[in-house]
Amino acid sequence: MPLLEPNPGALRPRPGGQADSPAADRVPDVRAHGTPARLRADLERLLGAEKVLSSVSDLVRYASDASPYRFVPQVVVLAEDTDDVSRVLAYARDHGRNVVFRAAGTSLNGQAQGEDILVDVRRHWAGVEVLDDEGRQARIGPGTTVFRANASLARHGRLLGPDPASSIACTVGGVVANNASGMTAGTTRNSYRTVASLTVVLPSGTVVDTAAPDADEALARAEPGLCEGLLALKAEIEADPELTARIRAKYELKNTNGYRLDAFLDGNTPVEILRGLMVGSQGTLGFLSELVFDTLPLGRRTSTGLFFFPTLSAAAAAVPLFNEAGALAVELMDGNTLRASVSVQGVPQDWAQLPREATALLVEFRSPDEATQREREQAAREVLDRLELIEPVASVTNELTRDAGTIASYWKARKAFVTAVGGSRPPGTTLITEDFAVPPSRLAEACEALLELQEQHGFDAAVAGHAAHGNLHFLLAFDAADEGDVARYAAFMDDFCRMTVDRFDGSLKAEHATGRNIAPFLELEWGARATELMWRIKELVDPSGVLAPRVLLDRDPRAHLRGLKSIPRTEAIADPCIECGFCEPTCPSEDLTTTPRQRIVLRREMMRQTPGSPVTDSLLADYGYDAVDTCAGDSTCKLDCPVGIDTGALMKQFRHARHSAREERTAALTARHFGAVERAARLALAAAEQARGRLGGRDGARADRALGAVTRAARRAVRPDLVPEWLPEIPGPAARRLPATSRQGAEAVYYPACVNRIFGDPEGHEGPSLPEAMVVVSARAGRPVWIPSDVNGTCCATIWHSKGYEQGNALMANRMVEAAWRWTDGGDLPLVVDASSCTLGLAQEVVPYLTPANRKLHDRLTVLDSLQWAADTLLPRLTVERRVDSATVHPTCSMRHLGDEAELRRVAEACAEEVVVPLDAGCCAFAGDRGLLHEELTASATAREAAEVTSREFDAYLSANRTCEIGMDHATGNRGYHSVIQELERATRPR
């Protein structure tokens, strides 16, 4: 055991933090060892141990999704291909077990949860293949997010029809399985209408590609009974005119409740029927292993307006007028929604004074060209001329705009309600997002009826939704651990479902799919005849009942109250988490250990347990590495979280909690004497460089192996999270002296970050170092910079901040701000920083650790990232003399926080004829030195981006953060990543 291994007990919930009595839904003690031994052994023999997740930590982190339900599986399988899926299904049939497929876990009704074998079909199932030059069709893996699929299609001016609000996280497989739609899809652009073909693994293990020319013949040979049964059901439905008419009428509205019975009317052969049935089947009839979509035109020109009306009925009356004018989206927000949203940053504060009855419509038009855009804008203005709009507060303009920033602010306001309610709901309550559809002509009446029902049952009354399609959304927050609150929820659901069906003949699920909370009400909406047909479909396709029992069909009238998850209080920063999963795609450790949602889910399970619980002991044993050590701390999860949770900050708190007093003092000592640390680091790099030269071998490989062996031994002896591992891509030392500059006439203070004072350029780099390039190119633009003589020994404090060393962090943060104040003459000059993570540290992350006096100094400072300096100040004053043919850029996570990714591209485009931003670009997880402490984290985080980058050759590999450049070199085989500032100096160097 390493000498300084942290004690996992340091993260044990404090007395009072756990329940005095166990939560009703806690994982029982008997499951502390995870998957039953026999089941684990069987599946490991069948699939291989690496594909079976069996610890209690694994099971708990997969037990929660975006729904109000929680079911802990017996085992989790990481299926890699259809053979794995078929083997699991065969095992389940033979052993009387059941299987649930899970991709992103963004389903809102528990569709991604199972109580037996849960199969992860996200990790190994991503990919997009555009099938023609114009992008009219694309073959997409089910584990691909909608956002990623659309990024591939955007290059062709195309996109997918479905556009759910969770596009950043939800996967294409889940979207098709639920027939999720979104703001624009309606009934004509959803998966049912736009999936050209699909490949499905049936419960029997039979694989059907509906696009294959001989698909029906092959299915008839493999599954004759299924083919006969599907055709018999088709004949039976078509022989009943009343039922046929009912089916057609039900799908005039958005409807995802139950199986797609119109598949029997639209399909003529068993395979055609099967293709339709699989859309919206919610994982109960088969696994969708591949989808081929007919794509739609992107419409790059956008015109958007946010229009305010005096009443709900006035807004509702305007909806068909905007539809007729060609609007692609018409979104409704009632007065309560608008007023509640002001708690979200960026939403106009004067909305709090909006009249109670005020209602807004967010209307968007998308056009392929300028002429069409003008026509649609004119049509919109003609509609507006006929409406009585209100401007009750100063921020309301009621104008149509093309401005991208304004449009983004409108959509932020539209989505702010979930943020506001989710973030401010009482601790311990779960948040449910419900949706339903009514005839658009009765939109206002349905809104008013819903608001009345919410008030009647004591829920916050507010409604929003896709008004163009009569699709409304609302939120409910209640405490699943409180029997009285559960009874209130149950009473509301009874009344709501009857109102929707009896009063409006609406859809109980317009786009979120049946799931566990509407399954008991399926017959209420569809009637006994149609519901009985759905049961027969399930029995025909899945006679053994292997797939997703109780997800879509359930005869228990109280099934929606089973498995409701409690939300125990945990650390305050994590309490608002609604477990939606939006944070997961951006997380560098997603495919290695845990995600931000899972880190919180695991913590909540600890809180459900009683002190001394063996389950807590097991969870803590894994939590240190799985959650704390392998968190890159990049905090991009905060940017994608609808309630703004910074799980990276929480993990840094946990790192601090594990430090001993001696470790904190030692870290503070390194901050106090950082000049010596800096010199020692350069000497160590120089010694390593000399060793590589002496030991020889191809490209220093022998020395790299020796250095790697030494550092690995030290890591085992001391602690992996303290001793870095040697990587072959680590460069030699930076020059000991920085370029000479003059304070006189300087336009900015240039702060070379410590990483650029320690690490030199990548192997084979020709030209000036980054500090030299910054000085030269700034002078060339007529904007000279000055490097203070005492920068050595200073740091942005990120080193200590990222590791949770609070004493060292506070010491260096205050020292740095005081120095910056001196250097910039009290903030008169901007401070230009040449590493994006250090810019972020100085501009934002140091603030909480400053003394009150130094916070005032910091307020006066202007901290500029080198990208901002280059793009806004230097580029307009430079002449480009030469460009390389191609360059790829790596936008860092810090650039996302700073908002200067576009500047990286602008500077790169000045240096190269072609600039490629990899579609899978994301945080490299090198995170200062974390990539040296946990090389596997960077390897996992960069795998997809590296595959894209290495699929072709580029003339330049550019970024603006030295350690990230080292990380990308490690991921791509030492391609030579360097700062875009160096490339700018080369491009503008006089001939």
Secondary structure, DSSP 8 states (H G I E B T S, - for coil): --TT---GGGGS--TTTS-SS--TTS--GGGTT-S-HHHHHHHHHHH-GGGEE-SHHHHHHTSB-SSSBB---SEEEE--SHHHHHHHHHHHHHHT--EEEESS---SSSTT--SSEEEE-STT---EEE-STT-SEEEE-TTSBHHHHHHHHHTTTEE-S-B-TTTTT-BHHHHHHHT--BTTTTTTSSHHHHEEEEEEE-TTS-EEETTSTTHHHHHHHH-HHHHHHHHHHHHHHHT-HHHHHHHHHHTTS---SS--TTHHHH-SSHHHHHHHHHTT-TTSS-EEEEEEEE-EE---EEEEEEEEESSHHHHHHHHHHHHHTT-SEEEEE-HHHHHHGGGSTTS-GGGGGS-TT-EEEEEEEEESSHHHHHHHHHHHHHHHHTS-----STT----EE--HHHHHHHHHHHHHHHHHHHHHS-TT-EEEEEEEE--GGGHHHHHHHHHHHHHHTT-----EEEGGGTEEEEEEEE-TT-HHHHHHHHHHHHHHHHIIIIIT--BS-SSS--HHHHGGGHHHHHHHHHHHHHHHHHHHH-TT--B-TTSS----TTGGGTTB-------TTTTT-----TTSTT-TTTTTS--HHHHHHHHHHHHHS-TT-HHHHHHHHHHIIIIIIT-----HHHHH-TT---HHHHHHHHHHHH--HHHHHHHHHHHHTHHHHHHHHHHHHHHHHHHHHHH-SGGGHHHHHHHHHHHHHHHHHS-TTTS----TT---B--SS-----STT-SEEEE--HHHHHB---TT--S--HHHHHHHHHHHTT--EE--TT-TT---SHHHHHHT-HHHHHHHHHHHHHHHHHHTTTTTS-EEESSHHHHHIIIIITGGGS-HHHHHHHHH--EEEHHHIIIIIIGGG------EEEEEE---HHHHHHT-HHHHHHHHHHHEEEEE--TT----S-TTTHHHH-HHHHHHHHHHHHHHHTTS--SEEEES-HHHHHHHHHHHTS---EEHHHHHHHHTS--
